């Protein structure tokens, strides 16, 4: 049976106080032609800024298992889909048809060398060149799809023998980088399908240009010929009109 992205249940993590983000995300879904479910973002009483975010991703994995989904797509409300998103997504899904896969990441923020042949899918699971001191990892979870094999695995962010998380102090994207990607079959497209808008982050308590960082690092670590005009979020927005 072929994988139909249009029938995959889609959830966006959104704080009730961020109606601006929900409005933005609704327009993104109109652009992609998708319906979605809003998930009330969990808060982090007395915890770290990223703890509530992590618990939201964990809870959605529980919901996916409870509802017996064949797959689930999880997005954060600052996701922005690139001008070429539909074309690259279609091509990527066709390539995934020939693979056994557990996760497809639409917006990884790559901060280390990646083994990539130059065409087709990017294998986030490696093996990759050795990391140097200035290399970090693969971060960000603003848009990704995963299958049942990961439904229980994502809950291990809370802590397990293979990945320690004392007092829930480690962010969930570090968990994916250190545990999920190396142990499961995870892929991304040849170019980032989505990035993130530039606005205030409730988690990091500031405004950051994650879009530029994702695009710049893609050129640095994955695809040197990644078109430079895509570094500019405003130019990407204009290209979509």
ABEGO torsion letter per residue (X at the ends): XBBBAAABBBBBBBBAABAAAAAAAAAAAAAAGBBBBBBBBBBBBGBBAAAAAAAAAAAAAAAAAAAGBABBBBBBAABBBBAAAAAAAAAAAAAAAABBBABBBABBBBABBBBBAGBEBBBAAOBBBBBBAABAEBBEAABBBBBAAAAAAAAAAAEBAABBBBGGABBAAAAAAAAAAAABBBBBBABBABBBBBBBBAAAGEBBBAAAAAAAAAAAAABAABBAAAABAAAAAAAAX
